[in-house]
Amino acid sequence: MQKQGDILKGLSKKQVTFHLMFTQCLLIAVSIGLGYMLIGDLDQWLKQFDFHMDVLWIGGAFGILVVTADLIMMKLLPSRYYDDGGVNERIFADRGFFEIMVLAFIIAVSEELLFRGILQFHFGLVVASIVFAVIHIRYWAHWFLIVNVLTLSFVMGIIYDQTGNLLVTIVMHFVIDFLLGLYMRHQARSEE
């Protein structure tokens, strides 16, 4: 069976984008389907979308904190610990600033809607965090990556539980993916 990174190497940028968008649309469709089956009180569910400035401050601050910790670990640990087979690099390295921003936004919304907004809202932190880690199959190749994504999922889930606001974790997820996407683009360009 081919690894995800090997499959992506044979795809054009347009094909990678198509598959990424298809996956995110699939997550949104699953969210809608599960939401339709599980959401009893729509008003109660919609309360987790309360926007106020704290959403930006809390989500942004925790996102920056996670990225900072990740960048420090990338410098201290052997590079093999962060080797996902080149998937993240393939997704983000050959993109412009705006493209990375749009991709990070779409990924953050679709994943947080499903994992925190539906799964955690109905089944709790542990189930949502484990499913989040399982879905990120490209990280299964190395124990460090799976521990990293599982830990991040629990942290995001705890922040969601504490704030009761899905927008906070969407902002946090966006900041993490956006900044790390820019970092990957920078790394790829500096190696040319």
C-alpha positions in Angstrom: 0.0 0.0 0.0 1.4 3.4 -1.0 1.9 6.0 1.7 0.0 9.3 1.5 3.1 11.3 0.9 4.2 9.1 -2.0 0.7 9.4 -3.6 0.8 13.2 -3.3 4.2 13.5 -4.9 2.6 12.2 -8.2 -0.1 14.8 -8.1 -0.1 18.3 -9.5 -0.8 21.3 -7.2 -4.3 21.5 -8.7 -4.9 17.9 -8.0 -3.6 18.2 -4.4 -5.9 21.2 -3.9 -8.9 19.3 -5.3 -8.3 16.3 -3.0 -7.8 18.6 0.0 -11.0 20.5 -0.7 -12.9 17.2 -1.4 -11.8 16.0 2.0 -12.9 19.1 3.8 -16.2 19.1 2.0 -16.6 15.5 3.1 -16.0 16.5 6.7 -18.6 19.3 6.5 -21.1 16.8 4.9 -20.5 14.4 7.8 -20.9 17.3 10.3 -24.2 18.2 8.7 -25.4 14.6 8.6 -24.4 13.9 12.2 -25.7 17.3 13.3 -29.1 16.5 11.7 -29.3 13.2 13.6 -27.9 14.4 16.9 -28.8 18.1 17.5 -32.0 18.2 19.4 -32.0 21.7 20.6 -30.7 23.9 17.8 -30.7 27.1 19.9 -28.5 25.4 22.5 -26.1 24.2 19.8 -25.9 27.6 18.1 -24.8 29.2 21.4 -21.3 27.9 20.8 -20.9 30.4 17.9 -21.0 33.5 20.1 -18.6 36.0 18.6 -16.9 38.6 20.8 -13.3 39.9 20.9 -12.2 37.3 23.4 -12.7 34.7 20.7 -9.9 36.3 18.7 -7.7 36.9 21.8 -8.0 33.5 23.3 -7.9 31.5 20.0 -5.1 33.6 18.6 -3.0 33.5 21.8 -3.3 29.7 22.2 -2.7 29.2 18.5 0.5 31.3 18.7 1.6 29.4 21.8 1.2 26.1 20.0 3.1 27.2 17.0 5.9 28.6 19.2 6.2 25.3 21.0 6.1 23.4 17.7 8.9 25.6 16.2 11.0 25.2 19.3 10.6 21.4 19.2 11.4 21.4 15.5 14.7 23.0 16.3 15.5 20.8 19.3 14.3 17.4 18.0 15.6 15.3 15.1 13.8 16.2 11.8 12.5 12.6 11.5 10.2 13.3 14.5 8.2 15.8 12.3 8.4 13.7 9.1 4.8 13.1 7.8 6.1 11.9 4.5 6.1 15.4 3.0 2.3 15.7 3.1 2.1 19.1 4.9 5.0 20.5 2.8 3.2 19.3 -0.4 0.0 21.0 0.7 1.5 24.4 1.8 5.0 24.9 0.4 4.1 25.9 -3.1 1.3 28.4 -2.1 1.0 32.1 -1.9 0.1 34.0 1.3 -3.6 34.3 0.4 -3.9 30.6 -0.7 -2.4 29.5 2.6 -4.8 31.7 4.5 -7.9 30.4 2.6 -6.8 26.7 3.0 -6.1 27.2 6.7 -9.5 28.8 7.2 -11.4 26.0 5.3 -9.5 23.3 7.2 -10.1 25.0 10.6 -13.8 25.5 10.0 -14.5 22.0 8.6 -12.4 20.1 11.2 -13.5 22.1 14.2 -17.2 21.9 13.2 -17.0 18.1 13.1 -14.6 17.4 16.0 -15.5 20.0 18.5 -18.9 21.2 17.3 -20.5 17.8 16.7 -18.4 15.0 18.2 -17.2 16.7 21.4 -20.5 18.5 21.9 -22.4 15.2 21.8 -19.8 12.5 22.9 -17.2 14.4 24.9 -13.6 15.3 24.9 -12.0 11.8 24.8 -14.0 10.6 21.8 -13.5 13.7 19.8 -9.8 13.8 20.5 -9.2 10.2 19.6 -11.2 10.5 16.4 -9.3 13.7 15.5 -6.0 11.8 15.9 -7.2 8.8 14.0 -8.4 10.9 11.0 -4.9 12.4 10.7 -3.6 9.2 9.2 -0.5 10.8 7.8 0.8 11.2 11.4 0.6 7.5 12.1 4.0 6.9 10.6 5.8 8.2 13.7 4.9 7.9 17.3 5.9 11.5 18.0 3.5 12.9 15.4 0.5 10.9 16.7 1.3 11.9 20.3 1.6 15.5 19.2 -1.7 15.6 17.3 -3.5 13.7 20.1 -2.1 16.1 22.7 -3.1 19.1 20.5 -6.6 17.7 20.1 -7.0 17.3 23.9 -5.7 20.9 24.4 -8.1 22.3 21.9 -10.9 20.2 23.4 -10.2 21.5 26.9 -10.2 25.1 25.6 -13.5 24.4 23.9 -14.9 22.9 27.1 -13.7 25.9 29.1 -15.0 28.6 26.7 -18.0 26.7 25.4 -17.3 28.6 22.2 -16.5 26.8 18.9 -15.2 30.0 17.3 -12.3 30.0 19.8 -11.0 26.7 18.6 -11.7 27.6 14.9 -9.5 30.7 15.4 -6.9 28.7 17.2 -6.8 26.0 14.5 -6.7 28.6 11.8 -3.7 30.4 13.5 -1.8 27.1 13.9 -2.4 25.9 10.3 -1.8 29.4 8.8 1.4 30.1 10.6 2.8 26.6 10.1 1.8 26.8 6.5 3.7 30.1 6.1 6.7 28.5 7.9 6.7 25.5 5.5 6.5 27.8 2.5 9.4 29.8 3.9 11.5 26.6 4.5 10.8 25.3 1.0 11.8 28.7 -0.6 15.0 28.9 1.5 16.0 25.4 0.3 15.8 26.4 -3.4 
